[in-house]
Amino acid sequence: MRSVRSKIIAAGLVLGTAAVGGWQLLPADGNGRGAVRVGTSDVVSSLDPAGAYDAGSWALFSNVYQSLMTLKPGSGTPVPDAASSCAFVGQKLTTYQCELRPDVKFAGGRAITAEDVKHSFDRIKAINSDQGPAPLFNTLESVTAEGRTVTFNLSARDATFPFKIATGAASIVDKDKYPAKALREGTKVDGSGPYALGEYKPGTSAELTPNDTYTGQAKPARTPVTVKYFKDSAQLDRAWNDRQIEVAHREMPPAVLAALSPALKDTRYQASGGSEIRSVVFNVRPGSATAPPAVRQAVAATLDRSKVAATVYSGTVTPLYSLVPAGIGGHSTPFFDAYPTPNGAAAAKLLKDARIATPVPLTLGVNLRGANLPEAEEIKRQLEATGLFQLTIKPVEQWADFQKGYAAGEFDAYTIGWIADFPDADNFLAPLVGADSSMNNGFSDKRVDELITRTQSHAERGDASADFRELQKLVAQQAPMVPIWQKKDYVMSREAVTGAQYLSDGTGVWRLSELNWL
């Protein structure tokens, strides 16, 4: 069993850091200084793991819940967390088995059972929330529990499954507190992470206290943490300048990030080579203006990514020409190969050949967060400058409303970011363009699904490279999504706080237990 498992290696995510100010590695305990305050403009859409598939929710989940497996800082190889061991059974990669730790407990003191784990996965599939992580478990057929052993039966070979159960989607919940067929309501959490959730005010704050019963891979929490949620980047920046927070992560204004320097007083920062990407997603349902492939291809031919990066993001993002970002094994550049420079004439020919009248009226949905609106305005300017499109921007303030809007097909197109659940090219393709994708845009393609299944079958992930290249080329041809950029992951902290360099490595996990007072 271990010989098969040892072959499942993460694709090459290289995490570089630019750290400033001599990070302290041997801190004392909190010394009675109270909670470390962490600020973010991310949004928690749900406290129930079955109802959330977004960065803000999962950042919190990685502290108050626990998964069978996890990823260590800077590593792309899953290791046991709530489990004592996990491995594939046999060579087929269709049966995966985990043994629970004997001492793992919920924060309330009750021992976690294999039945709790089975319940946690079963309810994700049963609830199948539009905003939930069910698409991540497309190969999961059934789960059985016997004693301390949990067995996952897969419908096809899936070498990426160990990564999937190391994510927030695989958070273990109390079967007595979380309904089997409905999301849990309210502001309570029953998990087994390094922290317990105290008072929670949606959209405002989360009070976290160390969970003394925690056993797992994370460092035991030593000091309380208060997470403060801000409406936008400007508010987060003001909170930082007014010293209302000691740590800031996702998302400071681009101009602030561009100006980071070792000369800044009482400011440490880390810029890790994160794998966050951002794309335009097209509604391909019948009746949408972007249902015809030629319209989507014409947008791809027109988009000037470099100008977006320079004018909107002050050079803090990098133009991206595939859904799989640079730094991830299997990355290629099919959109650059097809559309090497913005070309209005090529776009016009695509529309003319498809007998599509111009200007094409498009609605572009955008969630009002960070630089999203200026980005949408720049895209509108570029497309309308060709005379081929007429865009109407539809801003949506609340993240939950935005999710419901694009799932219901209210926009012809919308912009959205994506952070890897795990560092493998599969995670930038299967959940985005595979069957029943989390993008909810109506796209489906048999050949795409076949290639996704084939890439998941390779235990040696490097063997999937050719299939990944073909898959990315197909995506560029059909353009259900058009990538815009990828960016580094920035964390800022005050000198009085230690451990902030370990808070995030661009994988979407928050390691709040690393934080402490100097």
BALOKE-979647 format. One record per residue (C-alpha): residue in three letters; x negated, z, y. Coordinates in steps of 0.02 Angstrom, whole numbers. Example, Ala and Ser with C-alpha at 12.3 -4.5 7.8 and 13.67 -1.06 7.14 Angstrom:
2
+--------+--------+--------+--------+
| residu |      x |      z |      y |
+--------+--------+--------+--------+
|    ala |   -615 |    390 |   -225 |
|    ser |   -684 |    357 |    -53 |
+--------+--------+--------+--------+
//
This chain:
518
+--------+--------+--------+--------+
| residu |      x |      z |      y |
+--------+--------+--------+--------+
|    met |      0 |      0 |      0 |
|    arg |   -138 |     46 |    122 |
|    ser |   -231 |   -115 |     91 |
|    val |    -82 |   -213 |    156 |
|    arg |    -51 |    -95 |    300 |
|    ser |   -232 |    -98 |    356 |
|    lys |   -219 |   -286 |    382 |
|    ile |    -82 |   -269 |    511 |
|    ile |   -185 |   -276 |    669 |
|    ala |   -126 |   -286 |    848 |
|    ala |   -155 |   -444 |    946 |
|    gly |   -301 |   -432 |   1068 |
|    leu |   -234 |   -338 |   1216 |
|    val |   -384 |   -298 |   1323 |
|    leu |   -356 |   -155 |   1441 |
|    gly |   -475 |   -152 |   1587 |
|    thr |   -472 |    -11 |   1714 |
|    ala |   -523 |      7 |   1892 |
|    ala |   -530 |    194 |   1915 |
|    val |   -577 |    283 |   2073 |
|    gly |   -636 |    456 |   2117 |
|    gly |   -717 |    534 |   1962 |
|    trp |   -571 |    581 |   1849 |
|    gln |   -582 |    759 |   1784 |
|    leu |   -573 |    763 |   1595 |
|    leu |   -574 |    951 |   1562 |
|    pro |   -436 |   1029 |   1666 |
|    ala |   -375 |   1206 |   1662 |
|    asp |   -191 |   1243 |   1631 |
|    gly |    -67 |   1227 |   1772 |
|    asn |   -121 |   1391 |   1854 |
|    gly |     56 |   1428 |   1911 |
|    arg |     62 |   1283 |   2033 |
|    gly |    231 |   1222 |   1973 |
|    ala |    281 |   1050 |   1912 |
|    val |    178 |    894 |   1940 |
|    arg |    292 |    773 |   2033 |
|    val |    291 |    593 |   1973 |
|    gly |    379 |    459 |   2075 |
|    thr |    447 |    291 |   2016 |
|    ser |    571 |    160 |   2071 |
|    asp |    615 |    120 |   1891 |
|    val |    792 |    154 |   1834 |
|    val |    852 |    251 |   1682 |
|    ser |   1002 |    153 |   1619 |
|    ser |   1045 |    274 |   1478 |
|    leu |    983 |    436 |   1401 |
|    asp |   1039 |    371 |   1231 |
|    pro |    907 |    265 |   1142 |
|    ala |   1044 |    155 |   1067 |
|    gly |   1099 |    102 |   1241 |
|    ala |    938 |     62 |   1333 |
|    tyr |    807 |    -74 |   1323 |
|    asp |    720 |    -56 |   1491 |
|    ala |    558 |     14 |   1559 |
|    gly |    632 |    161 |   1654 |
|    ser |    729 |    227 |   1507 |
|    trp |    589 |    204 |   1382 |
|    ala |    464 |    290 |   1496 |
|    leu |    573 |    445 |   1487 |
|    phe |    609 |    423 |   1301 |
|    ser |    423 |    427 |   1260 |
|    asn |    419 |    606 |   1323 |
|    val |    582 |    684 |   1265 |
|    tyr |    603 |    590 |   1100 |
|    gln |    486 |    553 |    958 |
|    ser |    468 |    401 |    844 |
|    leu |    399 |    391 |    668 |
|    met |    249 |    296 |    734 |
|    thr |    165 |    283 |    904 |
|    leu |     23 |    196 |    994 |
|    lys |   -126 |    296 |   1054 |
|    pro |   -189 |    266 |   1231 |
|    gly |   -285 |    102 |   1241 |
|    ser |   -252 |     61 |   1059 |
|    gly |   -144 |    -76 |    985 |
|    thr |   -132 |     -2 |    811 |
|    pro |     20 |    105 |    766 |
|    val |    -17 |    279 |    699 |
|    pro |    100 |    411 |    626 |
|    asp |    190 |    526 |    748 |
|    ala |    346 |    610 |    679 |
|    ala |    291 |    539 |    511 |
|    ser |    143 |    602 |    412 |
|    ser |    117 |    429 |    339 |
|    cys |    197 |    256 |    340 |
|    ala |    156 |     99 |    242 |
|    phe |    227 |    -59 |    169 |
|    val |    278 |    -48 |    -14 |
|    gly |    196 |   -187 |   -112 |
|    gln |    135 |   -352 |    -41 |
|    lys |    298 |   -433 |     15 |
|    leu |    310 |   -347 |    186 |
|    thr |    498 |   -322 |    159 |
|    thr |    500 |   -136 |    117 |
|    tyr |    425 |     -7 |    233 |
|    gln |    420 |    178 |    192 |
|    cys |    383 |    333 |    295 |
|    glu |    360 |    515 |    248 |
|    leu |    415 |    641 |    379 |
|    arg |    299 |    778 |    438 |
|    pro |    350 |    942 |    355 |
|    asp |    351 |   1038 |    520 |
|    val |    435 |    917 |    641 |
|    lys |    581 |    993 |    737 |
|    phe |    700 |    953 |    877 |
|    ala |    667 |   1051 |   1038 |
|    gly |    816 |   1161 |    994 |
|    gly |    728 |   1218 |    836 |
|    arg |    820 |   1124 |    698 |
|    ala |    708 |   1035 |    573 |
|    ile |    717 |    845 |    580 |
|    thr |    777 |    768 |    417 |
|    ala |    764 |    594 |    344 |
|    glu |    952 |    583 |    371 |
|    asp |    924 |    604 |    559 |
|    val |    804 |    457 |    554 |
|    lys |    925 |    349 |    455 |
|    his |   1065 |    395 |    575 |
|    ser |    957 |    347 |    725 |
|    phe |    930 |    170 |    660 |
|    asp |   1103 |    144 |    586 |
|    arg |   1189 |    183 |    750 |
|    ile |   1083 |     58 |    848 |
|    lys |   1147 |    -81 |    735 |
|    ala |   1325 |    -12 |    730 |
|    ile |   1342 |     10 |    919 |
|    asn |   1250 |   -153 |    958 |
|    ser |   1252 |   -119 |   1144 |
|    asp |   1224 |   -268 |   1260 |
|    gln |   1094 |   -161 |   1349 |
|    gly |   1024 |    -85 |   1189 |
|    pro |    875 |   -125 |   1076 |
|    ala |    968 |   -200 |    927 |
|    pro |    882 |   -371 |    950 |
|    leu |    715 |   -288 |    915 |
|    phe |    773 |   -245 |    739 |
|    asn |    831 |   -419 |    690 |
|    thr |    747 |   -405 |    519 |
|    leu |    811 |   -229 |    478 |
|    glu |    941 |   -242 |    340 |
|    ser |    965 |    -60 |    288 |
|    val |    889 |    114 |    292 |
|    thr |    891 |    242 |    153 |
|    ala |    846 |    427 |    158 |
|    glu |    791 |    533 |     10 |
|    gly |    709 |    702 |     33 |
|    arg |    577 |    681 |    169 |
|    thr |    561 |    494 |    135 |
|    val |    637 |    356 |    242 |
|    thr |    641 |    179 |    173 |
|    phe |    672 |     24 |    280 |
|    asn |    733 |   -130 |    189 |
|    leu |    699 |   -291 |    284 |
|    ser |    787 |   -459 |    269 |
|    ala |    623 |   -554 |    287 |
|    arg |    436 |   -524 |    293 |
|    asp |    399 |   -433 |    455 |
|    ala |    220 |   -381 |    486 |
|    thr |    271 |   -320 |    659 |
|    phe |    390 |   -187 |    594 |
|    pro |    265 |    -43 |    610 |
|    phe |    250 |    -85 |    795 |
|    lys |    439 |    -86 |    816 |
|    ile |    460 |     90 |    748 |
|    ala |    325 |    148 |    869 |
|    thr |    435 |    106 |   1020 |
|    gly |    571 |    194 |   1118 |
|    ala |    698 |     96 |   1017 |
|    ala |    651 |    200 |    865 |
|    ser |    678 |    368 |    951 |
|    ile |    742 |    497 |    827 |
|    val |    904 |    583 |    878 |
|    asp |   1003 |    729 |    808 |
|    lys |   1139 |    661 |    693 |
|    asp |   1251 |    806 |    740 |
|    lys |   1241 |    769 |    927 |
|    tyr |   1239 |    578 |    937 |
|    pro |   1396 |    484 |    879 |
|    ala |   1375 |    355 |    741 |
|    lys |   1474 |    218 |    828 |
|    ala |   1470 |    261 |   1013 |
|    leu |   1341 |    305 |   1144 |
|    arg |   1320 |    488 |   1186 |
|    glu |   1387 |    528 |   1358 |
|    gly |   1326 |    658 |   1483 |
|    thr |   1154 |    714 |   1538 |
|    lys |   1093 |    808 |   1385 |
|    val |    954 |    755 |   1267 |
|    asp |    913 |    822 |   1095 |
|    gly |    743 |    756 |   1046 |
|    ser |    575 |    813 |    980 |
|    gly |    451 |    744 |   1107 |
|    pro |    316 |    842 |   1198 |
|    tyr |    444 |    886 |   1332 |
|    ala |    621 |    950 |   1335 |
|    leu |    739 |    882 |   1467 |
|    gly |    808 |   1015 |   1584 |
|    glu |    913 |    969 |   1734 |
|    tyr |    943 |    783 |   1750 |
|    lys |   1018 |    702 |   1904 |
|    pro |   1046 |    516 |   1872 |
|    gly |    951 |    409 |   1995 |
|    thr |    872 |    563 |   2076 |
|    ser |    767 |    671 |   1961 |
|    ala |    726 |    734 |   1786 |
|    glu |    655 |    907 |   1757 |
|    leu |    540 |    914 |   1605 |
|    thr |    474 |   1073 |   1526 |
|    pro |    343 |   1082 |   1386 |
|    asn |    419 |   1082 |   1211 |
|    asp |    328 |   1219 |   1116 |
|    thr |    393 |   1156 |    948 |
|    tyr |    317 |    982 |    967 |
|    thr |    202 |    918 |    831 |
|    gly |    137 |    740 |    837 |
|    gln |      5 |    623 |    908 |
|    ala |     30 |    661 |   1093 |
|    lys |    -67 |    795 |   1181 |
|    pro |     38 |    955 |   1194 |
|    ala |    114 |    970 |   1367 |
|    arg |     33 |   1105 |   1474 |
|    thr |    129 |   1097 |   1636 |
|    pro |    306 |   1054 |   1690 |
|    val |    339 |    882 |   1764 |
|    thr |    472 |    828 |   1887 |
|    val |    510 |    642 |   1885 |
|    lys |    581 |    582 |   2050 |
|    tyr |    677 |    417 |   2053 |
|    phe |    679 |    314 |   2211 |
|    lys |    795 |    174 |   2261 |
|    asp |    657 |     51 |   2302 |
|    ser |    471 |     29 |   2331 |
|    ala |    483 |     73 |   2515 |
|    gln |    559 |    242 |   2475 |
|    leu |    425 |    274 |   2342 |
|    asp |    290 |    231 |   2468 |
|    arg |    366 |    350 |   2597 |
|    ala |    373 |    489 |   2467 |
|    trp |    189 |    460 |   2428 |
|    asn |    139 |    463 |   2611 |
|    asp |    247 |    617 |   2644 |
|    arg |    166 |    704 |   2494 |
|    gln |    330 |    728 |   2404 |
|    ile |    246 |    668 |   2243 |
|    glu |     73 |    684 |   2166 |
|    val |     82 |    530 |   2054 |
|    ala |    160 |    359 |   2088 |
|    his |    193 |    227 |   1956 |
|    arg |    304 |     72 |   1961 |
|    glu |    324 |      7 |   2088 |
|    met |    230 |     29 |   2251 |
|    pro |    246 |   -114 |   2379 |
|    pro |    128 |   -261 |   2347 |
|    ala |     42 |   -235 |   2516 |
|    val |      1 |    -55 |   2468 |
|    leu |    -71 |   -107 |   2300 |
|    ala |   -172 |   -246 |   2379 |
|    ala |   -249 |   -122 |   2501 |
|    leu |   -305 |      6 |   2370 |
|    ser |   -486 |     51 |   2398 |
|    pro |   -611 |    186 |   2347 |
|    ala |   -620 |    231 |   2531 |
|    leu |   -441 |    296 |   2535 |
|    lys |   -433 |    483 |   2560 |
|    asp |   -361 |    592 |   2421 |
|    thr |   -307 |    439 |   2322 |
|    arg |   -359 |    394 |   2148 |
|    tyr |   -294 |    239 |   2064 |
|    gln |   -303 |    144 |   1902 |
|    ala |   -265 |    -41 |   1878 |
|    ser |   -252 |    -78 |   1693 |
|    gly |   -235 |   -252 |   1621 |
|    gly |    -53 |   -229 |   1582 |
|    ser |     58 |   -359 |   1502 |
|    glu |    208 |   -353 |   1619 |
|    ile |    281 |   -525 |   1650 |
|    arg |    420 |   -593 |   1760 |
|    ser |    527 |   -746 |   1729 |
|    val |    678 |   -845 |   1785 |
|    val |    809 |   -838 |   1647 |
|    phe |    939 |   -976 |   1636 |
|    asn |   1119 |   -959 |   1581 |
|    val |   1136 |  -1101 |   1454 |
|    arg |   1318 |  -1069 |   1411 |
|    pro |   1436 |  -1219 |   1430 |
|    gly |   1499 |  -1231 |   1609 |
|    ser |   1343 |  -1158 |   1688 |
|    ala |   1248 |  -1269 |   1809 |
|    thr |   1091 |  -1233 |   1708 |
|    ala |   1166 |  -1279 |   1539 |
|    pro |   1088 |  -1456 |   1545 |
|    pro |    903 |  -1444 |   1495 |
|    ala |    855 |  -1567 |   1634 |
|    val |    909 |  -1441 |   1768 |
|    arg |    800 |  -1306 |   1692 |
|    gln |    654 |  -1426 |   1671 |
|    ala |    672 |  -1482 |   1851 |
|    val |    658 |  -1302 |   1909 |
|    ala |    502 |  -1281 |   1802 |
|    ala |    428 |  -1439 |   1878 |
|    thr |    461 |  -1376 |   2055 |
|    leu |    409 |  -1193 |   2047 |
|    asp |    248 |  -1152 |   2140 |
|    arg |    190 |   -991 |   2055 |
|    ser |     31 |   -977 |   2158 |
|    lys |    130 |   -974 |   2319 |
|    val |    245 |   -839 |   2250 |
|    ala |     92 |   -735 |   2200 |
|    ala |      8 |   -756 |   2370 |
|    thr |    154 |   -742 |   2491 |
|    val |    266 |   -616 |   2404 |
|    tyr |    144 |   -510 |   2305 |
|    ser |    -14 |   -517 |   2412 |
|    gly |   -115 |   -578 |   2264 |
|    thr |    -75 |   -428 |   2153 |
|    val |      4 |   -539 |   2019 |
|    thr |    -65 |   -690 |   1924 |
|    pro |     30 |   -854 |   1895 |
|    leu |     93 |   -865 |   1716 |
|    tyr |    125 |  -1024 |   1615 |
|    ser |    194 |   -952 |   1454 |
|    leu |    305 |   -808 |   1401 |
|    val |    154 |   -738 |   1309 |
|    pro |     35 |   -671 |   1442 |
|    ala |   -153 |   -692 |   1447 |
|    gly |   -239 |   -552 |   1351 |
|    ile |   -115 |   -560 |   1206 |
|    gly |   -170 |   -652 |   1048 |
|    gly |    -81 |   -818 |   1031 |
|    his |    -68 |   -849 |   1220 |
|    ser |    -63 |  -1031 |   1274 |
|    thr |    -12 |  -1124 |   1433 |
|    pro |    128 |  -1246 |   1387 |
|    phe |    213 |  -1241 |   1557 |
|    phe |     49 |  -1288 |   1641 |
|    asp |     22 |  -1426 |   1515 |
|    ala |    195 |  -1497 |   1553 |
|    tyr |    198 |  -1460 |   1740 |
|    pro |     18 |  -1437 |   1801 |
|    thr |     66 |  -1440 |   1987 |
|    pro |    232 |  -1422 |   2079 |
|    asn |    305 |  -1597 |   2079 |
|    gly |    468 |  -1635 |   2167 |
|    ala |    461 |  -1818 |   2116 |
|    ala |    450 |  -1771 |   1932 |
|    ala |    596 |  -1652 |   1954 |
|    ala |    699 |  -1788 |   2039 |
|    lys |    665 |  -1908 |   1895 |
|    leu |    719 |  -1778 |   1767 |
|    leu |    885 |  -1753 |   1855 |
|    lys |    911 |  -1939 |   1886 |
|    asp |    877 |  -1985 |   1705 |
|    ala |   1003 |  -1853 |   1650 |
|    arg |   1129 |  -1922 |   1777 |
|    ile |   1146 |  -1755 |   1865 |
|    ala |   1204 |  -1764 |   2045 |
|    thr |   1099 |  -1679 |   2177 |
|    pro |   1087 |  -1558 |   2259 |
|    val |   1124 |  -1451 |   2107 |
|    pro |   1217 |  -1292 |   2160 |
|    leu |   1142 |  -1137 |   2077 |
|    thr |   1178 |   -951 |   2087 |
|    leu |   1024 |   -842 |   2068 |
|    gly |   1054 |   -660 |   2021 |
|    val |    928 |   -530 |   2078 |
|    asn |    918 |   -342 |   2059 |
|    leu |    872 |   -260 |   2225 |
|    arg |    712 |   -174 |   2175 |
|    gly |    534 |   -192 |   2239 |
|    ala |    491 |   -367 |   2297 |
|    asn |    630 |   -448 |   2194 |
|    leu |    731 |   -508 |   2344 |
|    pro |    583 |   -584 |   2440 |
|    glu |    533 |   -667 |   2276 |
|    ala |    707 |   -741 |   2256 |
|    glu |    704 |   -802 |   2435 |
|    glu |    537 |   -888 |   2407 |
|    ile |    604 |   -973 |   2250 |
|    lys |    757 |  -1028 |   2347 |
|    arg |    646 |  -1098 |   2486 |
|    gln |    539 |  -1196 |   2362 |
|    leu |    684 |  -1270 |   2266 |
|    glu |    787 |  -1316 |   2418 |
|    ala |    636 |  -1396 |   2503 |
|    thr |    646 |  -1535 |   2373 |
|    gly |    826 |  -1576 |   2421 |
|    leu |    871 |  -1565 |   2236 |
|    phe |    947 |  -1391 |   2233 |
|    gln |   1061 |  -1280 |   2334 |
|    leu |   1038 |  -1097 |   2291 |
|    thr |   1150 |   -949 |   2324 |
|    ile |   1063 |   -783 |   2297 |
|    lys |   1175 |   -648 |   2224 |
|    pro |   1091 |   -478 |   2253 |
|    val |   1149 |   -333 |   2144 |
|    glu |   1098 |   -158 |   2195 |
|    gln |   1129 |    -58 |   2036 |
|    trp |   1026 |    -99 |   1882 |
|    ala |   1170 |    -63 |   1763 |
|    asp |   1283 |   -181 |   1860 |
|    phe |   1148 |   -314 |   1858 |
|    gln |   1130 |   -299 |   1668 |
|    lys |   1317 |   -314 |   1643 |
|    gly |   1322 |   -462 |   1763 |
|    tyr |   1193 |   -569 |   1676 |
|    ala |   1261 |   -521 |   1504 |
|    ala |   1432 |   -583 |   1559 |
|    gly |   1360 |   -747 |   1624 |
|    glu |   1397 |   -713 |   1808 |
|    phe |   1240 |   -806 |   1866 |
|    asp |   1171 |   -978 |   1830 |
|    ala |   1000 |   -899 |   1831 |
|    tyr |    924 |   -729 |   1860 |
|    thr |    750 |   -655 |   1879 |
|    ile |    691 |   -514 |   1768 |
|    gly |    532 |   -424 |   1717 |
|    trp |    475 |   -386 |   1541 |
|    ile |    351 |   -256 |   1480 |
|    ala |    285 |   -267 |   1303 |
|    asp |    358 |   -146 |   1178 |
|    phe |    199 |   -173 |   1079 |
|    pro |     46 |   -285 |   1106 |
|    asp |     92 |   -434 |    998 |
|    ala |    149 |   -609 |   1047 |
|    asp |    305 |   -584 |    942 |
|    asn |    370 |   -458 |   1067 |
|    phe |    367 |   -588 |   1206 |
|    leu |    463 |   -714 |   1103 |
|    ala |    582 |   -641 |    974 |
|    pro |    677 |   -525 |   1094 |
|    leu |    678 |   -656 |   1233 |
|    val |    717 |   -823 |   1150 |
|    gly |    762 |   -776 |    971 |
|    ala |    936 |   -761 |    897 |
|    asp |   1045 |   -634 |    990 |
|    ser |    908 |   -609 |   1118 |
|    ser |    909 |   -466 |   1241 |
|    met |    919 |   -592 |   1383 |
|    asn |   1103 |   -626 |   1342 |
|    asn |   1092 |   -803 |   1411 |
|    gly |   1173 |   -898 |   1269 |
|    phe |   1014 |   -983 |   1209 |
|    ser |    996 |  -1018 |   1024 |
|    asp |    885 |  -1140 |    930 |
|    lys |    863 |  -1154 |    742 |
|    arg |    682 |  -1213 |    750 |
|    val |    636 |  -1073 |    870 |
|    asp |    711 |   -945 |    751 |
|    glu |    620 |  -1022 |    602 |
|    leu |    454 |  -1010 |    692 |
|    ile |    488 |   -830 |    745 |
|    thr |    523 |   -784 |    563 |
|    arg |    365 |   -872 |    508 |
|    thr |    255 |   -785 |    637 |
|    gln |    323 |   -616 |    583 |
|    ser |    273 |   -651 |    403 |
|    his |     85 |   -651 |    436 |
|    ala |      2 |   -485 |    397 |
|    glu |   -157 |   -553 |    474 |
|    arg |    -89 |   -582 |    649 |
|    gly |   -222 |   -710 |    691 |
|    asp |   -149 |   -822 |    556 |
|    ala |      9 |   -839 |    662 |
|    ser |    -83 |   -920 |    809 |
|    ala |    -37 |  -1101 |    768 |
|    asp |    147 |  -1055 |    748 |
|    phe |    143 |   -958 |    910 |
|    arg |     73 |  -1109 |   1001 |
|    glu |    209 |  -1222 |    930 |
|    leu |    341 |  -1093 |    974 |
|    gln |    281 |  -1079 |   1154 |
|    lys |    279 |  -1269 |   1169 |
|    leu |    460 |  -1276 |   1111 |
|    val |    509 |  -1145 |   1239 |
|    ala |    425 |  -1246 |   1377 |
|    gln |    516 |  -1404 |   1322 |
|    gln |    689 |  -1322 |   1321 |
|    ala |    653 |  -1198 |   1462 |
|    pro |    784 |  -1065 |   1429 |
|    met |    665 |   -959 |   1532 |
|    val |    527 |  -1006 |   1653 |
|    pro |    383 |   -881 |   1673 |
|    ile |    327 |   -840 |   1849 |
|    trp |    187 |   -712 |   1841 |
|    gln |    100 |   -571 |   1749 |
|    lys |     29 |   -416 |   1831 |
|    lys |    -82 |   -266 |   1809 |
|    asp |    -13 |    -92 |   1792 |
|    tyr |    -52 |     24 |   1938 |
|    val |    -52 |    214 |   1938 |
|    met |    -92 |    314 |   2095 |
|    ser |   -125 |    501 |   2099 |
|    arg |   -187 |    641 |   2209 |
|    glu |   -356 |    723 |   2177 |
|    ala |   -273 |    888 |   2128 |
|    val |   -197 |    806 |   1972 |
|    thr |   -294 |    765 |   1815 |
|    gly |   -251 |    648 |   1672 |
|    ala |   -164 |    514 |   1775 |
|    gln |   -285 |    385 |   1707 |
|    tyr |   -199 |    408 |   1538 |
|    leu |    -20 |    403 |   1602 |
|    ser |      6 |    218 |   1568 |
|    asp |    -95 |     78 |   1491 |
|    gly |     30 |    -59 |   1524 |
|    thr |    125 |    -38 |   1359 |
|    gly |    277 |     42 |   1440 |
|    val |    239 |    216 |   1371 |
|    trp |    226 |    363 |   1490 |
|    arg |    106 |    498 |   1430 |
|    leu |    162 |    635 |   1548 |
|    ser |     85 |    770 |   1438 |
|    glu |    -86 |    707 |   1494 |
|    leu |    -49 |    767 |   1672 |
|    asn |   -106 |    936 |   1733 |
|    trp |   -169 |   1024 |   1889 |
|    leu |   -355 |   1029 |   1921 |
+--------+--------+--------+--------+
//
